[in-house]
């Protein structure tokens, strides 16, 4: 706009100059002046048009930019609305799922309560029927008793007193009999001899039984004793049963400790010899008994052909 104003100002000045020029001095024709003026006007007009077009383009770009921003804001608003709708739908679905779960729980509890109520009703019915049956049975029994009492002969008062005195006498007689009969004392169960103390087992059972057994097979024990002394052959100290049989042999039964379950050894020789061999005795047996000890002693002597029987 400023350029157009300047161009008009220049045209006016040119016109004034033309008016002030002397026609004699000025050799240019008016037609040439007019051509120059027209060319200047065209330039000015072209400049004006160009500036107007530039301004229009700028305004159009601004409008496009504004419209673009408007469209973007609109689209952004739509997206926000859509996200809000999606969030709302998700929340509603979650709430609906929770409501369904709660309703299922309520239905389950209701069903259980109904079942419990039915069970209680059934149990009450059963109890009532049982009670009714009992009442019927009791009434039947009462009726039967009444009928039986009708059929029984009437007892006089004297007979009744006699019966009562007889009953009392019978009870007193039973009490006196029970008082005379004393309860039998339970026999005290003796512990197995193998469970008795070591010294008691050897002195009261093993040695007397050995004397008895050898006497039965025709052998005489001249010496038999137990003492804590040196073991034959090995020489260590332990509990030893020494036995000497007349005109037959001597043997030593040794216990590591004062316990029949402790490790044992056995030595045997003739009367005129000294022991030279020490053998283990009853090492594989878990249960040691009096009969087993005597049996194995006889077996050892019979193995050496010192006795005729075991």
C-alpha positions as CSV (number, residue, x, y, z in Angstrom):
1,X,0.0,0.0,0.0
2,X,2.9,2.4,0.8
3,X,4.5,1.6,-2.6
4,X,1.3,2.5,-4.4
5,X,1.1,5.8,-2.5
6,X,4.7,6.6,-3.4
7,X,4.0,5.8,-7.1
8,X,1.1,8.1,-7.1
9,X,3.2,10.8,-5.6
10,X,5.8,10.4,-8.2
11,X,3.2,10.6,-11.0
12,X,1.8,13.8,-9.5
13,X,5.3,15.3,-9.4
14,X,5.9,14.3,-13.0
15,X,2.7,16.0,-14.0
16,X,3.7,19.2,-12.2
17,X,7.0,19.2,-13.9
18,X,5.4,18.7,-17.2
19,X,3.2,21.7,-16.6
20,X,6.2,23.8,-15.7
21,X,8.3,22.9,-18.6
22,X,8.5,25.2,-21.5
23,X,7.3,23.7,-24.7
24,X,10.1,25.2,-26.6
25,X,12.7,23.6,-24.4
26,X,11.1,20.3,-24.1
27,X,11.7,18.3,-27.3
28,X,9.9,15.3,-26.2
29,X,6.4,14.7,-27.4
30,X,3.5,14.4,-25.2
31,X,3.0,10.9,-26.6
32,X,6.4,9.8,-25.3
33,X,5.6,11.3,-21.9
34,X,2.4,9.4,-21.9
35,X,4.2,6.2,-22.7
36,X,6.6,6.7,-19.9
37,X,3.8,7.5,-17.5
38,X,1.9,4.4,-18.7
39,X,5.0,2.2,-18.2
40,X,5.5,3.5,-14.7
41,X,1.9,3.0,-13.9
42,X,2.1,-0.6,-15.2
43,X,5.2,-1.2,-13.0
44,X,3.5,0.3,-10.0
45,X,0.4,-1.6,-10.7
46,X,2.4,-4.9,-11.1
47,X,4.2,-4.2,-7.9
48,X,0.9,-3.4,-6.2
49,X,-0.6,-6.6,-7.6
50,X,2.4,-8.6,-6.5
51,X,2.2,-7.2,-2.9
52,X,-1.5,-7.9,-2.8
53,X,-0.9,-11.5,-4.0
54,X,1.8,-11.9,-1.4
55,X,-0.6,-10.6,1.3
56,X,-3.3,-12.8,0.1
57,X,-1.0,-15.8,0.1
58,X,0.1,-15.0,3.6
59,X,-3.5,-14.6,4.8
60,X,-4.3,-17.9,3.1
61,X,-1.4,-19.6,4.8
62,X,-2.5,-18.2,8.1
63,X,-6.0,-19.4,7.5
64,X,-4.7,-22.8,6.5
65,X,-2.6,-22.9,9.6
66,X,-5.5,-21.9,11.8
67,X,-7.7,-24.5,10.1
68,X,-5.1,-27.1,10.6
69,X,-4.7,-26.3,14.3
70,X,-8.5,-26.3,14.6
71,X,-8.7,-29.7,12.9
72,X,-5.9,-31.1,15.1
73,X,-7.6,-29.8,18.2
74,X,-10.9,-31.2,17.0
75,X,-9.3,-34.6,16.4
76,X,-7.5,-34.4,19.7
77,X,-10.8,-33.7,21.4
78,X,-12.4,-36.7,19.6
79,X,-9.5,-38.9,20.7
80,X,-10.0,-37.8,24.3
81,X,-13.7,-38.4,24.1
82,X,-13.1,-41.9,22.6
83,X,-10.6,-42.7,25.4
84,X,-13.0,-41.5,28.0
85,X,-15.7,-43.7,26.4
86,X,-13.3,-46.7,26.4
87,X,-12.4,-46.0,30.0
88,X,-16.0,-45.7,30.9
89,X,-16.9,-49.0,29.1
90,X,-13.9,-50.8,30.8
91,X,-15.0,-49.5,34.2
92,X,-18.6,-50.5,33.6
93,X,-17.4,-54.0,32.5
94,X,-15.3,-54.3,35.6
95,X,-18.2,-53.2,37.8
96,X,-20.5,-55.6,35.9
97,X,-18.0,-58.5,36.5
98,X,-17.8,-57.6,40.2
99,X,-21.5,-57.5,40.4
100,X,-21.7,-60.9,38.7
101,X,-19.2,-62.4,41.1
102,X,-21.0,-60.9,44.1
103,X,-24.3,-62.2,42.8
104,X,-22.7,-65.7,42.3
105,X,-21.4,-65.6,45.9
106,X,-24.8,-64.5,47.1
107,X,-26.5,-67.3,45.1
108,X,-24.0,-69.8,46.4
109,X,-24.6,-68.7,50.0
110,X,-28.4,-68.8,49.5
111,X,-28.2,-72.3,48.0
112,X,-26.1,-73.5,50.9
113,X,-28.5,-71.9,53.4
114,X,-31.4,-73.5,51.6
115,X,-29.7,-76.9,51.6
116,X,-28.8,-76.5,55.3
117,X,-32.4,-75.6,56.0
118,X,-33.6,-78.6,54.1
119,X,-31.2,-80.9,56.1
120,X,-32.4,-79.4,59.4
121,X,-36.0,-79.9,58.3
122,X,-35.2,-83.5,57.3
123,X,-33.4,-84.2,60.6
124,X,-36.3,-82.7,62.5
125,X,-38.7,-85.0,60.6
126,X,-36.5,-88.0,61.4
127,X,-36.2,-87.0,65.0
128,X,-40.0,-86.5,65.2
129,X,-40.6,-89.9,63.6
130,X,-38.1,-91.6,66.0
131,X,-39.8,-89.9,69.0
132,X,-43.2,-90.9,67.7
133,X,-42.1,-94.5,67.3
134,X,-40.7,-94.5,70.9
135,X,-44.0,-93.1,72.2
136,X,-45.9,-95.8,70.3
137,X,-43.6,-98.5,71.7
138,X,-43.9,-97.1,75.3
139,X,-47.7,-97.0,75.0
140,X,-47.7,-100.5,73.7
141,X,-45.6,-101.7,76.6
142,X,-47.8,-99.9,79.1
143,X,-50.9,-101.5,77.6
144,X,-49.2,-104.9,77.7
145,X,-48.3,-104.4,81.4
146,X,-51.9,-103.4,82.2
147,X,-53.2,-106.5,80.5
148,X,-50.7,-108.7,82.3
149,X,-51.5,-107.1,85.7
150,X,-55.2,-107.9,85.0
151,X,-54.4,-111.5,84.4
152,X,-52.1,-111.9,87.5
153,X,-53.8,-113.2,90.7
154,X,-54.3,-110.7,93.4
155,X,-51.9,-111.0,96.3
156,X,-53.0,-110.4,99.8
157,X,-51.2,-108.0,102.1
158,X,-49.9,-110.9,104.3
159,X,-48.4,-112.7,101.3
160,X,-46.9,-109.5,100.1
161,X,-45.2,-109.0,103.4
162,X,-43.9,-112.6,103.4
163,X,-42.5,-112.1,99.9
164,X,-40.7,-108.9,100.9
165,X,-39.2,-110.6,104.0
166,X,-38.0,-113.5,101.8
167,X,-36.4,-111.1,99.4
168,X,-34.6,-109.3,102.2
169,X,-33.4,-112.6,103.7
170,X,-32.1,-113.7,100.3
171,X,-30.2,-110.4,99.9
172,X,-28.6,-110.7,103.3
173,X,-27.6,-114.3,102.6
174,X,-25.9,-113.2,99.4
175,X,-24.0,-110.5,101.2
176,X,-22.8,-112.9,103.9
177,X,-21.7,-115.4,101.2
178,X,-19.8,-112.7,99.3
179,X,-18.1,-111.6,102.6
180,X,-17.0,-115.1,103.3
181,X,-15.6,-115.6,99.8
182,X,-12.3,-113.8,99.7
183,X,-11.0,-112.6,96.3
184,X,-8.2,-114.7,95.0
185,X,-4.9,-113.0,94.9
186,X,-3.5,-112.7,91.4
187,X,-0.3,-114.7,91.1
188,X,2.8,-112.6,90.7
189,X,4.3,-113.3,87.4
190,X,8.0,-114.0,87.9
191,X,10.5,-112.4,85.6
192,X,12.4,-114.8,83.3
193,X,15.6,-116.1,84.9
194,X,17.6,-114.6,82.1
195,X,16.4,-111.1,83.2
196,X,17.7,-111.6,86.7
197,X,21.0,-110.1,87.8
198,X,24.1,-111.8,86.4
199,X,25.4,-113.3,89.7
200,X,22.0,-114.6,90.6
201,X,21.5,-116.2,87.2
202,X,24.9,-117.9,87.3
203,X,24.8,-119.0,91.0
204,X,21.1,-119.9,91.3
205,X,20.4,-121.4,87.8
206,X,23.3,-122.0,85.5
207,X,25.7,-123.8,87.9
208,X,23.0,-126.0,89.6
209,X,21.6,-126.9,86.1
210,X,25.0,-128.0,84.9
211,X,25.5,-130.2,87.9
212,X,22.1,-131.8,87.2
213,X,22.7,-132.3,83.5
214,X,26.2,-133.9,83.8
215,X,24.9,-136.1,86.7
216,X,22.1,-137.4,84.4
217,X,24.6,-138.4,81.7
218,X,26.8,-140.2,84.3
219,X,29.5,-137.5,84.6
220,X,30.7,-136.0,87.9
221,X,31.6,-132.4,88.3
222,X,34.4,-132.1,90.8
223,X,34.9,-128.3,90.6
224,X,32.7,-125.6,89.3
225,X,32.9,-121.9,90.2
226,X,32.7,-118.4,88.9
227,X,35.2,-115.6,89.6
228,X,36.6,-112.5,88.0
229,X,40.0,-113.6,86.8
230,X,42.3,-113.9,83.8
231,X,40.8,-115.4,80.7
232,X,42.6,-118.6,79.5
233,X,44.9,-118.2,76.5
234,X,44.1,-114.4,76.1
235,X,45.0,-113.5,79.7
236,X,42.7,-110.4,80.0
237,X,40.5,-110.0,83.1
238,X,36.8,-111.0,82.8
239,X,34.1,-113.1,84.5
240,X,35.0,-116.8,84.1
241,X,33.1,-120.0,85.0
242,X,35.6,-122.8,85.5
243,X,34.3,-126.4,85.5
244,X,36.3,-129.7,86.0
245,X,34.6,-133.0,85.1
246,X,36.2,-136.1,86.7
247,X,38.3,-138.2,84.4
248,X,36.9,-136.2,81.4
249,X,37.9,-132.6,80.8
250,X,38.1,-129.0,82.0
251,X,36.4,-126.0,80.3
252,X,36.2,-122.3,80.8
253,X,33.2,-120.2,79.9
254,X,34.1,-116.5,79.9
255,X,31.9,-113.3,79.9
256,X,33.4,-109.9,78.9
257,X,31.1,-108.2,81.4
258,X,28.7,-109.2,84.2
259,X,25.9,-109.6,81.6
260,X,24.9,-112.8,79.9
261,X,24.4,-110.8,76.7
262,X,28.0,-109.6,76.6
263,X,30.5,-111.2,74.2
264,X,31.5,-114.7,75.4
265,X,34.4,-117.2,74.7
266,X,35.0,-120.9,75.4
267,X,38.1,-123.0,76.1
268,X,38.4,-126.7,76.5
269,X,41.1,-129.3,77.3
270,X,41.7,-132.7,78.9
271,X,42.4,-132.9,82.6
272,X,46.1,-133.4,82.1
273,X,46.5,-130.6,79.6
274,X,46.4,-126.8,79.5
275,X,44.0,-124.8,77.3
276,X,45.5,-123.7,74.0
277,X,42.5,-122.6,71.9
278,X,40.1,-119.8,72.6
279,X,36.8,-119.9,70.6
280,X,33.9,-117.5,70.5
281,X,30.7,-118.7,72.1
282,X,27.1,-117.9,71.0
283,X,28.0,-114.8,68.9
284,X,25.2,-115.1,66.4
285,X,22.4,-115.7,68.9
286,X,20.2,-112.6,69.7
287,X,18.3,-114.3,72.5
288,X,20.4,-116.0,75.2
289,X,18.6,-118.6,77.5
290,X,19.7,-121.0,80.1
291,X,18.9,-124.1,78.0
292,X,20.8,-122.6,75.0
293,X,24.0,-122.1,77.1
294,X,23.9,-125.7,78.5
295,X,23.1,-127.2,75.1
296,X,26.0,-125.5,73.4
297,X,28.4,-126.5,76.2
298,X,27.4,-130.2,75.8
299,X,27.7,-129.8,72.0
300,X,31.3,-128.6,72.3
301,X,32.2,-131.5,74.6
302,X,30.5,-134.0,72.4
303,X,32.3,-132.6,69.4
304,X,35.6,-133.6,71.0
305,X,34.1,-137.0,71.9
306,X,34.4,-136.4,75.6
307,X,30.8,-137.4,76.4
308,X,28.4,-139.8,74.9
309,X,25.3,-137.7,74.6
310,X,24.2,-134.1,74.5
